[in-house]
Every structure is written in structure tokens, then in C-alpha cells.
């Protein structure tokens, strides 16, 4: 996509080299020295050259190739690859201070909502066309897969269950079973390649117990010690050091994101009881085979966390006295804001409980309560209550 954007912005085709190392024709070029010569011979003099190396881990000693290209003044190098091969730190060590890492997340709610809306609009056009062409069976088959006309909150509820993995939704057009099987295969491949093989884990049974536990505890405070103690009560004995190792491995594979607690008054990080958020809820859906209606507040919190990660520089969990604040965020200019998340606060007791954490913070930084309620964004003692679907659909640019 970036290569296409460069072309759209006036970069000449000969300035771009795109090598896909999953393609046997590309691998047939030879070793890193032959590949280096192949790229070097095609460089355009006196112009910037954009080199894309896709699935670079398939080349032996690829780090040396990347480094050699990177030091050339007229080369801008882009590398993609599987987590298992790039997590070793070798590339980071070789290019310390000279590279920018980009982690690609699944679709955010705004992107998902746009996809669903456009899909529905296109099918409505097809339906109109079908009314005039009733014999066209291809259009008839598409219309039968038309999604229901959902409200923003209803669409959000679906998103919290099914997530934002694009190919899942493509496969779902064929069948729900095929979509679930696709996600399950992706998850199993990540666990096998990026965790089991990388760490040479032999006791897969105890690891699976831990990953199931943490997938089922998204949005709850956990620690290696608390997980170890809980598993012990169910007959699985795993020491806390092993649990910590496995949690780090799951985070390294970008399945889970660890969020530390922050003492707001003391302005320091706390070392116990972190939270973990799952990169896409669909992984939990297909692995644990459970609906999310009972703990939908946690999955709403999960979606808000990843939206905050996209919008802000730092995202932490807040603690003020005995109260917890869901998120303390810092923007790219260094300003702080606070966010509390609840599915609904229609019950007055729930509203007061959620507001209490924010009211306990005595500074004047912005404070927000995000819920699915539709009540025209009231303000309580400076705390703005916002509809979370509208908030998720905001187009915020933090450049």
C-alpha cells in the first residue's frame, strides 16, 4: 500500500524495488550477496530509492543485507516479517537508533463501521438492480448475505464479539464456520511459531492453561503470582517465574498488550497487578467458544484501550488512593487525560461509582466517562460523559 502511495505521489516506478521472499522466483536470485548485487544494479542514481523486503526472514543472514542497504544514502528500506523471526532482537541490535517500528493492529471500530456501512449501501444498490433484473442469480446470492441494518451501538456490540481482523469478515461472507476456522488457524500458527518454537516450550499443556486463563481475564488485574495460585486450585502447578515467562512470550507475539498501573498522586509506576488486553476479541471467541455478553464491559474496555493506543503516546492504568481509573493517557504534547469506561451508568449507584474515581483526582486535566448511554453528553463536576460509539468514530489526528 505504501509503495502504491509513493507512485501516486510522483515517485517513478524504477525508484521502487519490491522483493517478496515468499516467492520462489525471488528466492532463486541467490544468497544475500547475490540479492544485494541484484538490488544495487537497479538503483537509480541521484534519486531516493525505496526498497521493500517482504517476509525477509526467509533469507539467511538477512540482517546483514538490511544493514548494507540501510547505510546507502539513497536507499530508504522497509522490512516486514513474521514475529517469530524478528522478535529475537538481532535486527534491533544491528540497527539500534536507526529504524522505526510499526505494529499493525486489526481494524479499529471506525474502520469496521465504515466497512459495514459501505457494504450495506452497496448491497442496497444491488437489491435495487435485482428488482429490475430478477433473473440474475448472482445478485440474488449477494442480497441473501446482506447484513441487518444495525444502530451504532448494535454494530459496536458485534464488533466487540467479532473484532477487526479483515479476512475473518471476508470469510464470514462464505460461512461462519469458515471464518472461525480461519481465525483459529491464525491463532494456532502464532502460538506454534512465535511462542512454542521460539522458546522451545515442551510442556504445552501448562502453557495452554495460562493462555486460556489470561484470555478469559481481559480487563482484570492479574499477576504471575495470582495466576499461579489460581491454577494451583484447579490442579495445574506452574510456578510464578514460568507464568511470567509465558506472559512475556504472549505479549512478544503481539497477542496480548500489558498495561502497568500508575499512581496518579505519587506519579510513579506500580510493580504489581497489571492488566492485559487482547489484540482482537475474535481470538478469544474461537479459542474459548464463549459469548461475551456477560463481561461485555471488559471487552468495551479492551476496545477503548486499543483506540487510546492509536491516539495517544502513553496509556496506563490509574490508581488514586483505593480507587482505580481505567486509563491515564498522555498525548504527544505531554498533556494528560483520564478515561473511565462502563457499559451503562443508567443505574444511579453505578454512575456514582464510576464518577468517584475521576472525582478523586484533584488536578484540572480533562476527565471522561465513556458509556453506551445516549443522554446528550452531560457534565458532572467537570467530568464529561460521552457516548462511546460516537467517541470511537471520531477522526482524531495526533500527528
NUKEVO-888232 format. One record per residue: residue in three letters; x, y, z of N, C-alpha, C, CB in turn. Coordinates in steps of 0.02 Angstrom, whole numbers, plus 50000, padded with zeros to 5 digits. Glycine has a CB too. Example, Ala and Ser with C-alpha at 12.3 -4.5 7.8 and 13.67 -1.06 7.14 Angstrom:
<sites>
ALA506604971650390506154977550390506604983550390505654977650452/SER506424988850354506844994750357506455000250394507044997050286/
</sites>
This chain:
<sites>
UNK500424994050000500005000050000500445006350000499535000050061/UNK500985006150038501415012050039501775012949973501925011450097/UNK501975007349942502285007749876501805010949826502505000849852/UNK501165009049829500655011949785500585019449799499975008349794/UNK500615021249863500555028349881501135032449854500515029049958/UNK501735029549856502325032949828502225034349754502955028849840/UNK501975029249718501855030149647501335035549634501625023449615/UNK500825035649676500285040649670500555047649681499725039149719/UNK501075048249723501355054749740501945056749695501585054749811/UNK502045053249640502525055449591503185051849590502645062549600/UNK503295046949635503905043049633503895038549572503995038849699/UNK504445038249535504475034349474504495026849490505085036249432/UNK504185022649449504185015349461504885012549469503835011849404/UNK505385015249431506065012449435506415014149501506475015049377/UNK506125018749540506405020349605506175015549659506225027549625/UNK505705011049642505425006449691505614999349674504655007249695/UNK505884995849722506024988649714505654984949769506794987149717/UNK505244980149748504834976349795505014968949787504064977549783/UNK505314966049838505514959049836505134955049888506284958349847/UNK504744950249865504354945949909504714939249916503634944949882/UNK504974937949976505384931949986504974925750003505894933250040/UNK504314926249994503904920149992503844917549921503204921550022/UNK504064921649873504034919849802504674916149784503934926249757/UNK504604910049758505194906049741505614909449686504974899149718/UNK505294913249642505674916849591506144921849623505194920349542/UNK505934924949677506364929749712506914926049749505954933949761/UNK506734920649783507244916749819507774913849772506914911149858/UNK507564912849709508034909949661508594914749642507664907749598/UNK508534921049661509074925949647509724923649679508884932949672/UNK509664920649739510264918049771510324920149844510874920349735/UNK510944920249869511064921949939511064929549949511724918949964/UNK511224931950010511184939050024511654943149979511344940350097/UNK512214940349959512684943949917512404944849846513354940349914/UNK512094939649820511794940049754511174944549754511604933049729/UNK510774944149808510194948549814510414955849819509774946649876/UNK510954956949858511214963749865511444966549798511804963849915/UNK511784962449758512014964649692511414966049646512474959349660/UNK510914961749651510304962549610509964969249625509804956649624/UNK509904970949689509594977349708510034983249689509464977449784/UNK510684982549702511154988049689511174989749615511854986149713/UNK511154984749572511184985949500510574989849474511234979249463/UNK510024989549511509404992949489509304999749521508804988549503/UNK509755001849566509675008249600509715013949550510205009049654/UNK509285018949559509295024949517509755030049549508575027949507/UNK510265032049512510755036849539510435043649550511355037449491/UNK510675047149601510465054049616509725054649634510615058449558/UNK509405049149650508705049249673508635044449732508215047349616/UNK508135045849775508005041249830507685034849802507555044449884/UNK507925029149826507655022649806507295019549865508225017949780/UNK506715016649852506305013649905506325006049897505565016349902/UNK506625002849946506734995549943506254992149993507474993749958/UNK505814987849968505354984150009505554976750010504624984949984/UNK505694974250070505894967250078505354963750119506594966650114/UNK504924960050084504344956850115504504949750137503744956850066/UNK504314948050199504464941450229505214940050226504074935750193/UNK505594944850250506324944850244506644939150284506604951450266/UNK506284936450332506574931150374506734924750334506104929450431/UNK506474924350273506604918350232507294918350201506084917950177/UNK507684923750211508374924050186508854923050244508514930850150/UNK509334918750236509844917750288510274924050295510284911550271/UNK510384926050357510794931950373510504938350343511514930950348/UNK509834938750344509514944650313509714951150348508754943950316/UNK509924950750412510104956850448510684960450413510304955150520/UNK511154956650386511724959650353511514963050288512264954350339/UNK511044960050253510784963050192510434969650208510294958150156/UNK510004969650259509644975650278510124981150298509154974150335/UNK510624979450338511104984350362511494987450304511574981250412/UNK511694983350256512094985750200511684990550157512344979850158/UNK511054988950147510624993450108510474999850146509964989850090/UNK510394999150211510195004750252510725010250254510045002450323/UNK511365008350251511895013350257512005017150192512545009950278/UNK511685015050138511745018750075511305025050079511535014350013/UNK511565030750060511225037150069510595037750026511695042750053/UNK510575034049970509995034749926509515028849931510225035549855/UNK509515025349989509065019649999508635020750061509475013150006/UNK507985020050052507505020050107507235012950110506925025450097/UNK507365009450165507235002250169506635000650213507854998550195/UNK506194996350189505604994150226505604986550231504934996750191/UNK505524984050291505584976950304504944974450338506204975350348/UNK504674968850315504134965550351504334958350362503454965950311/UNK504024955350413504184948450427503774945750484504914947650443/UNK503804939150492503424935850545503734937550613503414928350535/UNK503304937850664503524939450731504074934850755502944939150779/UNK504004928350741504464923350768505184924850750504264916450745/UNK505294927650691505974928550667506234935650681506004927250594/UNK505794940350693506014947150705506024948950778505584951950667/UNK505764944450821505734945950892506384944250928505174942150924/UNK506854941250894507474939150927507894945050950507874934750880/UNK507764950950922508144956750941508764957850900508334956251013/UNK508914953150855509524953750815509494959850768509634947350774/UNK508924960750737508854966550692508874973050732508194966150652/UNK508554973050790508544979050832509254980650855508084978050893/UNK509634975550872510324976650895510754979550838510634970150920/UNK510644976950778511044979050721510884986250700510924974350662/UNK510254988150706510044994650682509834999350738509474993850632/UNK510104998450797509905002450855509915009950839510365001050914/UNK509345013250852509305020350841509225022450769509895023650869/UNK509175017650724509145019450653508525016750618509765016950617/UNK508025014650656507435011950624506805013850663507475004250619/UNK506245013650629505595014950660505175008650652505235021150627/UNK504905006250708504505000150708503765001850707504674995650769/UNK503384998650664502664999650660502314993150672502465002650590/UNK501894992950724501484987050737500794988050705501414985750814/UNK500594983350664499954983850629499404980650671500004980550560/UNK498904984550689498344982150728497764980250683498124987350780/UNK497304976050707496684974750668496284981150658496254969450704/UNK495744980650621495324986450607495064989550672494744984550561/UNK495104996150677494784999550733494045000050718495105006650746/UNK493645002150768492925002150759492705006750703492575004150824/UNK493025012550696492845017250642492945014050574493265023650647/UNK493485010250565493615006850502493115001250491494335004050500/UNK492964997550543492474992150539491784994950522492444988250606/UNK491595000350555490935003350544490875005850472490815009150593/UNK491415008950446491405011250377491325005350329492055015150361/UNK491684999850344491644993850303490934991150302492124988450329/UNK490624990550361489944987850365489454992450330489734986950439/UNK489534999150340489075003950310489115003750234489225010950335/UNK489735003850207489815003750135489564997150105490545004850116/UNK489694991750141489474985150118488714985050113489724979550166/UNK488374987750163487644987850163487384992250106487374990350230/UNK487714998050097487495002550043487574999349975487895009050046/UNK488134995949965488254992649900487734987149888488954989749898/UNK487564983449940487074978049932486374980949920487074973549993/UNK486244986849949485604990049936485544991949862485524996349980/UNK486104994249833486104995849762485994989449721486774999249742/UNK486314984049743486224977749707485504975349712486694972349735/UNK485194976349770484504974349780484044978249733484284975249853/UNK484184984849727483794988949682483864986549610483994996349687/UNK484484984749593484604982249525484244975549515485374981349513/UNK484234971449568483924964749562483174965349549484044960649627/UNK482874970649579482154971549569481984972549495481904977349609/UNK482474975149459482374976149387482644970249346482714982549365/UNK483034966049378483354960449342483274954149384484114961849327/UNK482674951849393482534946449441482834939849420481794945649449/UNK483044939249357483324932949336484064932249352483224932049262/UNK484394937549377485114937449390485254934049457485414944649390/UNK485434927749456485524923949517486134926049557485584916649501/UNK486664928849524487254931149560487064936649609487794933549511/UNK486654941349585486444946749629486004943949685486064952149590/UNK485574939149670485144936149720485554933049776484684930949688/UNK486104929649760486524926449810486844931649855487054922149777/UNK487064937349827487364942549867486864945749915487664947949821/UNK486244946849890485744950049931485574945749991485114951449890/UNK485584939249983485424934850039485924935450096485404927650015/UNK486524937950082487034938850133487044945850162487724937150105/UNK486534949850145486514956750168486474957050244485924960550136/UNK486914960950276486894961450349486294965550371487534964550376/UNK486054964450433485484968450457485684975750465485234965650523/UNK485174980150463485284987250472485344988750546484704991450440/UNK485964989050571486084989750643486224996950662486674985250663/UNK486054998650724486245005150751486985005050767485815006850813/UNK487255010950785487965011350802488125007050863488165018550816/UNK487695007150914487815003150974487764995750959487325005051029/UNK487274993850918487204986850899487804984550858486554985750859/UNK488044988850813488634987250774489244986550819488764992650720/UNK489294990950869489844990450918489824983850955489814996350967/UNK489224981750974489154975251010489404969550967488414974051030/UNK489264969750903489514964550857490264964950852489194965350787/UNK490524971050847491254972150842491614969450903491414979650832/UNK491334970450963491644968051024491654960451027491274970751084/UNK491214957250990491194949950987491644947150932490474947550977/UNK491634950450874491964947650815492604951150795491484947750757/UNK492734957150822493384960250812493474963250743493914955450824/UNK494114964750727494274968450667494784965150623494504975050685/UNK494824958450622495284955050576494944954950507495454947750600/UNK495214958550458494854959350394494674952750361495284963350346/UNK495144947950359495004941750323494454937650357495644937550318/UNK494384938450423493834935050458493164937150428493844936650534/UNK493084943650416492454946150389492364944250316492414953650398/UNK492924943650279492864941150211492634933850210493544941750174/UNK492924929850254492744922750258492024921850283493224919050303/UNK491814926550325491134925950353490604926750298491024931350407/UNK490774930150243490304930750188490164923850158490584935550133/UNK490644919250166490554912450141490174908250192491244909150125/UNK490444908150254490094904650308490414906450375490094896950297/UNK490024906050429490284907450495490814902250515489714907650547/UNK490694896050496491164890750513491844891950480490884883950491/UNK491834894050417492464895250382492824901250413492334896550307/UNK492454906350434492764912150465493094910250531492234917650477/UNK492734906350572493014904150637493624899750627492484900450678/UNK493594895350577494164890950564494774894950542493974885750510/UNK494664900250504495214904450482495564907650542494964909950434/UNK495174910750586495464914050644495814908950689494934917850684/UNK495524903150698495824897950739496494895850710495364891950746/UNK496534895350644497174893350612497704898750621497064891950538/UNK497504905050618497974910550629498234910450700497634917350614/UNK497784909550748497984909350818498444903550832497364908950863/UNK498274897650806498704891750817499394892650785498364885550788/UNK499424895950727500064897150694500494901950736499964900050624/UNK500194907050765500564911750807500844908150868500114917750828/UNK500414904150900500634900650961501194895750945500034896950993/UNK501124892150890501614886950873502284890150851501344882450818/UNK502254894950805502874897750777503184902950821502734900650709/UNK502774907550847503044913350882503154912150956502594919150873/UNK502894906650982502974905251053503304898451065502304905551089/UNK502974893051044503234886351058503924885251027502754881051032/UNK503994886750962504634885550928505164890450951504544886050853/UNK504974896650961505464901750980505754900451049505144908650977/UNK505324898451096505544897351164505684889951179505034900051213/UNK505574885751129505674878551138505274875951198506424877051147/UNK504634877651199504194875451254503984868251242503574880051259/UNK504094864251292503924857051287503264855451321504474852851316/UNK503144858551379502524857251415501974861851388502614858151491/UNK501674859851332501174864051300500524864151340501044861551230/UNK500404858951379499794858551418499754864351469499734851851455/UNK500294865451506500274870751556500254877651524500874870251603/UNK500594878351466500554884751430499844886151409501024884751370/UNK499504881051381498814882051358498354883951416498564875751324/UNK498484881351475498084883151534498174890651548498294878951595/UNK498784893051542498924900051557498614904651504499684901251560/UNK498684902851441498404907251389497644907351392498634904951318/UNK497334901651409496614901551418496404905951477496364894351429/UNK496784905651530496634909651590496664917151574497114907951647/UNK497204919251541497294926351529496814928851475498024927751510/UNK496644924651426496134926451376495464927651410496074921051322/UNK495344923851463494704924451499494714929851553494524917751530/UNK495294933151561495364938151614495514945051587495914936051663/UNK495364946251523495494952751493495134958151532495274952851419/UNK495514963451549495234969051586495224968151661494544970151563/UNK495484962451685495524961151757496254961751780495234954151775/UNK496354963551843497024963951869497294956951882497034968251935/UNK497884955551854498204949051865498954950051874498064944251805/UNK499274945051901500004944851908500224937651900500234947851977/UNK500854936451885501094929451881500934925551944501844929351868/UNK500994928852002500864925452065500124923652072501084929752123/UNK499684928352055498964926952061498744921552012498554933352050/UNK499024921551951498844916351902499094909551927499154917951834/UNK499704909351953499984903051979499544900252035500694904152005/UNK499334904552081498924902252137498244899752113498824907952188/UNK497934903352066497284901352040497314894652004497004906651993/UNK497824893751961497894887551925498024881651972498454888051874/UNK498374883052027498514877752076497874875052107498984880452131/UNK497384879452117496744877252146496364872652098496304883252165/UNK496534872952033496214868651984496654862751964496024872651923/UNK497194861652002497614855851992498184856751944497204850451968/UNK498314862751919498874864051874499414867751913498654868051812/UNK499984864651922500524867651961501044870751914500864862352007/UNK501064877451914501544881251874501814886851918501214884051808/UNK502474887251925502754892451969502694899251936503484890951985/UNK502724904451976502594911251950503124913651901502554916052008/UNK503734911051906504254912951857504084910351788504944910251880/UNK503824904151786503624901351721503034905151693503444893851729/UNK502554906851736501974910851714502204917451685501484912051773/UNK502674920851719502934927251694503264926451626503434930251745/UNK503644921051618503974919651554503464918751498504424913351560/UNK502934914951513502424913651462502034920051445501954908251486/UNK501884924051495501524930351483501944934951438501364933851549/UNK502594935351452503034939451410503034936851338503744939451439/UNK503034930251330503044927251263502394928951225503134919651267/UNK501834928651260501194930251227501174937651207500594928751274/UNK501464941951249501504949051232501994950251174501714953251293/UNK502554946751175503044947451121502744945451053503664943151136/UNK502274940851055501944938550994501374943150974501684931451002/UNK501274948651011500774953750997500064951151002500884956550928/UNK499954945751041499274943551055498984947551113499264936051071/UNK499394948551165499194952451223499614958751229499254948251287/UNK499314963951257499674970151273499634971151348499374976251233/UNK500204971751380500244972751452500214980151468500884969551480/UNK499794981951517499714988851538499854989451613499004991551520/UNK500334993651630500524994451700500084999451736501254996651705/UNK500084999051803499715003651845500145009751862499475000151910/UNK499805015351869500145021751881499825025151941500105026351818/UNK500225026751991499985030452049499925037752031500455029452111/UNK499305040252025499195047051999499485052252047498445048251989/UNK499355051552112499595056452160500355056252167499275055252228/UNK500625050152172501355049452180501745049852115501505043052213/UNK501375049552059501685050051992502245044951982501955057051980/UNK502065038651991502555033251981502215026751962502975032252044/UNK502585022351928502315015951908502315011051966502715013051849/UNK501785006851969501735001652020501934995051989501015001352050/UNK502234990752028502534984652002502074978552006503164983152038/UNK501484979152037501044973352046500384974352010500924971952120/UNK500054968751995499384968751968499304973051905498894971052020/UNK499534970351850499434973651785498794971151753500044972351738/UNK498614974251698498064971751657498344969751589497504977051649/UNK497994964951558498184962751491497574963451445498444955351491/UNK497704966151385497164967051336497334962951273497074974551318/UNK496814959851245496894955351188496834959151123496364949651191/UNK497314958051077497354962151017496724961750974497954959950975/UNK496364956150978495724955650943495274950650979495824953450869/UNK494654952650995494214948151034494034941750999493584951851052/UNK494094941650932493914935550896494364929650915493964936850821/UNK494984931050936495424925650958495134922151020496124928350974/UNK494854926151065494544923251124493914919451107494394928751176/UNK493534922351061492894919251039493014912251011492564923650986/UNK493504911450967493604904850936493984900050981493984905650870/UNK494394902651027494774898151071494354895651129495394901751097/UNK493994900051162493614898151221492894896251206493634903651272/UNK492674897651145491994895951123491464898751171491914888351119/UNK491554905151189491084908351235490824914851207491414909551303/UNK490204916351223489924922851207490194928051256489144922651208/UNK490154934351238490454939551279489944944151312490924943651237/UNK489314942151310488794946551336488854947551412488104943751320/UNK489094942451448489134942951520489684947751543489244936151550/UNK490224948151505490774952551526490914957751471491414948451540/UNK490374960351443490454965051387490784971551408489774966551356/UNK490734973451473491074979451496491834978851488490904980951569/UNK492104972751503492814971651495493014972051421493024964851524/UNK492584969651377492764969751305492674976651276492344964751266/UNK492224980551305492184987551286492814991151308491554990951316/UNK493044989651368493664992451394494254990451349493794990051467/UNK494244984151325494764981751280494784985851216494654974351263/UNK494204987251187494164991251126494394998351138493454991151097/UNK494195001251194494405008151211495155008451219494045010551275/UNK495455003351252496185003351261496545003951194496404996951297/UNK496354999751145496714999851081496575006351042496514993851039/UNK495995009351052495875015751021496315021151052495125017751027/UNK496405020851118496845025551152497575024551130496795024751228/UNK497775018351119498455016951095498565020251027498575009351090/UNK498045020250986498105023350920498155030950925497515021450876/UNK497825033850975497765041150979498295044451023497085042951005/UNK498565040851071498995043951121499685040751123498665043551190/UNK500145044451154500835042051159500905036651212501315047851175/UNK500605037851271500655033051327499965031551354501115035851383/UNK499845025251371499205023151400499365018751461498755019351348/UNK499125020851520499235017151582498575016451619499765020751626/UNK498585012151670498015011451715498135015851776497895003951736/UNK497635019551798497735024251853497505021651920497375030551838/UNK497855023751972497665022152041497705028552082498125016552070/UNK497175030052117497165035852161496855033752228496775041752130/UNK497275033052279497045030352343496835023052334496465034452371/UNK496215021452355495955014752347495535013952284495535012852407/UNK495505019052243495105018952183495535018052121494695025452178/UNK495225015052070495575013752007495255017951951495545006251989/UNK495685020651908495455024151848495665019851789495765031451843/UNK495195018551744495325013851690495945015751650494725013351643/UNK495995022151630496575024051588496815031051603496385023451514/UNK497475031651608497815038151611498215038651547498275038751676/UNK498075043851507498405044351442498805050751437497895043951385/UNK499335050551398499755056451385499805057251310500465055751418/UNK499645063351286499665064451214500375066251192499175070051194/UNK500455067751128501125068951101501415075651119501105068251026/UNK501005079851151501255086251177501375085951252500765091851161/UNK501275080151282501405079251353500815080651399501955083651373/UNK500215081751372499635083251413499275076751433499145087851375/UNK498995076751494498685070751523497935071251522498925069751594/UNK497595065551511496865064951516496705058451551496525065251445/UNK496085057951577495865052051613495215049351582495755053651688/UNK495175042651578494585039451548494325033951594494765036651478/UNK493675033951604493335028551639492835025451590492965031151704/UNK492775018851591492365015351542491845010951578492805010951495/UNK491225011451558490685007351585490175006151531490365010651648/UNK489895000151528489404998751476488805003451482489174991351479/UNK488545004151543487995008751555488025011451626487325005351542/UNK487805017551635487755020451702487045022951714488275026151711/UNK486565019451685485865021351695485655020651768485405017251650/UNK485945015651802485835014851873486215020351910486045007751898/UNK485875024451952486215029851987486815027652029485725033452031/UNK486765021752060487325019152100487925017752057487115012752138/UNK487805014951998488365013651951488685020151929488115009651890/UNK488275025051913488535031551892488975034651946487955036351875/UNK488745034552009489135037452063489795033652073488725037552127/UNK489765027052066490375023052074490895024752021490215015552072/UNK490665025351959491125026851904491405034051909490785025851837/UNK490985038651932491215045551939491695046351997490615050151948/UNK491625042152048492025042952109492775042752095491845037552159/UNK492985038252050493705037652035493965043952002493825031651989/UNK493565046851958493785052951923493745058951970493355054151861/UNK493245059152013493185064752060493755064852111492515064352097/UNK494045058952124494595058552172495235061652146494715051352192/UNK495265062852080495855065952050495775073452056495955063651975/UNK496235076752089496155083752106496445088552054496465085152172/UNK496795086052003497065090751954496515092851904497665087651916/UNK496685097351860496195100251814496235097251744496285107751809/UNK496565091651736496615088551671495935085751649497145082851671/UNK495815085151583495175082651559495015075651585495165082651483/UNK494365074651601494135068251627493505066151588493995068651704/UNK493495059751567492945057351525492665050851552493185056451453/UNK492005050151547491665043851562491345041451497491125044751619/UNK491555035651473491315032851410490815027251424491895030351367/UNK490215027851397489695022651406489305021951341489215024451465/UNK488865017051338488415016151281487775020151289488255008851270/UNK487705023751345487105027651357487035033351305487105030551428/UNK486415035151290486285040651245485915046051285485865038351182/UNK486295050751312485985055851354486305062651344486035053751427/UNK486495064151283486705070951263487315073551301486125075651272/UNK487785069251316488435071151343488405075851403488835074451289/UNK488105073651458488085077951518488775078851549487605075051570/UNK488835083851592489465085351627489335085051702489755092251605/UNK489755081251738489695080651810490345083151842489545073251831/UNK490315088851875490905091551909491515091851862491075087451972/UNK491395093851800491935094251752492085087851715492545096551786/UNK491745082451734491845075951701491345075251644491775069951752/UNK491585074451583491145073851525490955066551513491475076851463/UNK490315065251510490075058651492489925058451418489435056751534/UNK490245053651382490185053251310489915046451289490855054551276/UNK489545046451234489335040151204489945036851172488765041151152/UNK490095030751191490725027651171490745026251096490835021251210/UNK490165024551066490165023250994490335029650955489475020550971/UNK490045035350976490205041650944490945043350954489765047350971/UNK491195042151014491895043551029492365039350986492045042451104/UNK492195032950979492615028450938492605030450865492375021350946/UNK492085033750843492025035650773492325042450758491305035750752/UNK492575045850810492905052250799493535051250757493075055650866/UNK493665056050712494265055850671494785060450702494115057950596/UNK495205057750746495705061750782496385060550751495705060050858/UNK496725065950734497395065550704497895068150755497445069650637/UNK498345063750780498845065750830499525066850801498885060550884/UNK499575068250737500235069350707500555075550737500195069950630/
</sites>
